[in-house]
């Protein structure tokens, strides 16, 4: 865990996948074609706390869904890339836009489309219920499943590693 703490100290941006990471991976489709997702409120609050600590958050998702845009807007997340079948293009754009090195980025994934970025970042994270291939490539794995507290766990781990968790907690 000491190595993970050292890696987490360097993180300036955490990129989350959506389906299977910020949600449990379930897709609910209405008769009208509308897509619905369930997000965890505690995950969202963890993301807001992480942003308040000075760490940026980005979203890169292969799917494109209006509810994701609305949720990220609600959380104050500005870097949202949806419909990214080639996630590396969005990753490269974020590196350039935020003037960061890959070592300053954590990526959270759960499935095969996430591997291309996980192999390039300073801290690759898999949620508890990620596919075995993703777990094998991860530096760290959460104890919580995607959409069930994994994002909160990640945010708190990074804040604790960076020494900002107690300052953020003191605001409550």
Long-range contacts (C-beta under 8 A, 24 or more apart in sequence): 3-139, 4-123, 4-139, 4-140, 4-157, 4-161, 5-161, 6-161, 7-106, 7-122, 7-123, 7-139, 8-106, 8-123, 8-157, 8-158, 8-161, 8-162, 9-161, 9-162, 10-103, 10-104, 10-122, 10-123, 11-55, 11-104, 11-105, 11-106, 11-122, 11-123, 11-158, 11-161, 11-162, 12-54, 12-55, 12-56, 12-98, 12-100, 12-104, 12-105, 13-55, 13-56, 13-57, 13-58, 13-79, 13-94, 13-98, 13-100, 13-104, 13-105, 13-106, 14-50, 14-55, 14-56, 14-57, 14-58, 14-105, 14-106, 14-107, 14-108, 14-154, 14-155, 14-158, 15-57, 15-58, 15-59, 15-60, 15-91, 15-94, 15-105, 15-106, 15-107, 15-108, 15-117, 15-121, 16-47, 16-57, 16-58, 16-59, 16-60, 16-108, 16-151, 17-59, 17-60, 17-61, 17-107, 17-108, 17-109, 17-110, 17-111, 17-113, 17-114, 18-59, 18-61, 18-63, 18-65, 18-68, 18-82, 19-61, 19-62, 19-63, 19-110, 20-110, 20-111, 20-127, 20-129, 20-130, 20-146, 20-147, 21-108, 21-109, 21-110, 21-127, 21-146, 21-147, 21-150, 21-151, 22-59, 22-71, 22-146, 22-147, 22-151, 23-146, 23-147, 24-145, 24-146, 24-147, 24-148, 25-110, 25-129, 25-146, 25-147, 35-65, 35-66, 35-67, 36-67, 37-65, 37-67, 37-68, 37-71, 38-147, 39-71, 39-147, 40-147, 40-148, 40-149, 40-151, 40-152, 42-149, 42-152, 43-147, 43-149, 43-150, 43-151, 43-152, 44-71, 44-74, 44-75, 44-151, 45-152, 46-151, 46-152, 46-153, 46-154, 46-155, 46-156, 47-75, 47-77, 47-151, 47-155, 48-75, 48-76, 49-155, 49-156, 49-159, 49-168, 50-155, 50-158, 50-159, 51-75, 51-76, 51-77, 52-168, 52-171, 53-159, 53-162, 53-164, 53-165, 53-167, 53-168, 54-164, 55-158, 55-159, 55-162, 56-98, 58-94, 60-84, 60-87, 60-90, 60-91, 60-94, 60-117, 62-87, 62-113, 85-113, 87-113, 87-114, 87-116, 87-117, 88-116, 88-117, 88-120, 91-117, 91-120, 106-154, 106-158, 108-150, 108-151, 108-154, 109-134, 109-138, 110-134, 110-146, 125-154
